[in-house]
Amino acid sequence: MITMIGITAGEIWDYLDRSDEAARMQDIIGELAKDRDIIMMSLGWLAREGHIRLEKDDTDYSIKLARPREAE
């Protein structure tokens, strides 16, 4: 199970990395075609590690990679 969560976390990372825009949680669930519970666990893992930023909007969550600030 841990391996599947890690693989799915990598797929989520890749999905988010392809765009500078935030993605909706439902978009990620639809795109990955994996069990919703695995996706939720993977999002939790990424959030706990500080790799993504989550924001709640009216009906869904907005998810974006947490990119370090660029050096000035």
N, C-alpha and C positions, 0 to 999 in steps of 0.2 A: 504494500500500500504506500509506504513512504517513497518508494521509487516512482510510482505513478504520480504522486503529488509533485515530486521534483521535476519530472518530465513535463507535466502539465504547466508548472510554474515557468519553465523555460519557454514553452509554447506561448504562454500569455505574454512573457517578456518580449518575444519576437513579434507578436501581434502589435503590442504597444509601441515597439521600437520603429515599426514601419510608418508611424505617423507622429507628428508633433502635436496633434489634436488629442484631447481626452476621448476615451472610449466609454460607452455605456456598458454596464455589466451585462445587460441582455444581449448586446452585440457580441461580446466575448463568448458568452454561453452559446450563442447561435453559430459563431464562426468555428469554434473548436470541436463541436460535435462530440463532447465527452460528457460523462455523467456530471450533473449539476453539482453534486456534493463534492466531487473531486476538484472541480473548478473553484468552488467556494473555499475549500481547504487550501488550495494553491494560492488564491488571492490573500488569504489570511497569512500564509507563510511569507509572501512577498511584502505584505504590509508590516508584519512584525519585524522583518529584517530591514525595513526602511527603503525598500526598492520601488515602492509605488505610493502614490498619494490618492486617497479616496475622499470624495466629497459627495454628500447626499444632496440631491435635488428633489423636486416634487415627487417624482414617481420611481426614480432609479438612482444608481450611484454612478458618478463620473470617476474614471480611473485613468491615471497618467503615470508614466515613469517619473520617479523622483531623480532628476538629473542634478549632479553637483553644479554649483555655480562655476561659470567659466572664469578662468584667471584673468585679472585685469591687466 
